[in-house]
Amino acid sequence: MDKKSVCDFYKGKRVLVTGHTGFKGSWLIKILSDAGAVVTGYSLPAPTSMNLYGIADLEKAIHSVEGDIRDFEKLDKVFDEVKPEIVFHLAAQPIVRTSYKEPRLTYETNVMGTVNICESVRLHMDSVRSFLNVTTDKVYKNNEWCYGYRENEPLDGFDPYSNSKSCSELVTHSYINSFYNQEPALGVSTARAGNVIGGGDFAADRIIPDCVRAVQSGEAIVIRNPLSTRPYQHVLEPLFTYMIIAAAQYEDTSKAGFYNVGPDDCDCVTTGELVNLFGKYYGPKFKSEIAAVDPNAPHEANFLKLDTSLVKSVFGWKPAWHIEKAVEKTVEWTKAWLEEPSADNINAVMKKQIDEFVGMK
């Protein structure tokens, strides 16, 4: 299923997206609503005061419900009301450093939140045909290997965020084995995605948002771990992959599984290289400097990448935008926002980038 066909598939479908006010969630509901899906979002308010959801005024395009994924009664009531056919679960506490500061909140959100969404899906199998739980590449036990992790590698995230997402995977696996394999047929998958970049990300402790804040302030960005290597992809890459997986298992439950969603090896770059690329496309107004390593900083993995052979084999998927194009498009969005921050302009830039991405082979 190519990207144009997958957009056509969602026209008229009832889709529930948790975490729709976040960065990835905002791009996802933009794609789905433009494709003609009937979208309901369930989420807390956007996690940052400056956020894509508000900037683009995306609430106008969907039915938005403000709610905590830990509130099962409210979540289940939404299922009763909208009877979704397809569910994307993105709601999470997604920041590693925050998980060290607030481990209990992280586990409550990422583990019990998954229990709640899985239970609501179980209770509404008369309407739900496809369910995708979005996790992370950090679910794997990280041995700092030079090769990519495969879907059958052990799950054992180190920090509270990574570990909680490993638990989220296991909760989903249990519900599949215990409930979802029964009739009526229900396609359920998890998608383990790497680091994403793109216009509209304002999260703390992420390198591209730090670059954007440096441009705004006119000060140099301080690079904390310039040699840490990560697989980076534009946000549209995993979102369209999620949509392809959910659509395919909707029509054929044998397509359901546990999938790595990440870029090619050429897109695994160091933090320093990523910052240099941002500067290349932004121009001379952007400045950076390397900070001294903080010996008391919380543990973060130095190297982690995914083997994406399975998703390529099952769905014929391949990346469309490699790292240079991903950074270029991020800078394009950032410049458009800084020059003209109106919702109409931001939606136009997002639509332009989505249309360009859909047109890529």
Secondary structure, 3 states (H helix, E strand, C coil): CCHHHHHHHCCCCEEEEECCCCHHHHHHHHHHHHCCCEEEEEECCCCCCCCHHHHCCHHHHCEEEECCCCCHHHHHHHHHHHCCCEEEECCCCCCHHHHHHCHHHHHHHHHHHHHHHHHHHHHCCCCCCEEEEECCHHHECCCCCCCCECCCCCECCCCHHHHHHHHHHHHHHHHHHHHHCCCCCCEEEEEEECEEECCCCCCCCCHHHHHHHHHHHCCCEEECCCCCEEEEEECHHHHHHHHHHHHHHHHCHHHCCEEEECCCHHHEEEHHHHHHHHHHHHCCCCCEEECCCCCCCCCCCCECCECCHHHHHHHCCCCCCCHHHHHHHHHHHHHHHHHCCCHHHHHHHHHHHHHHHHHCC
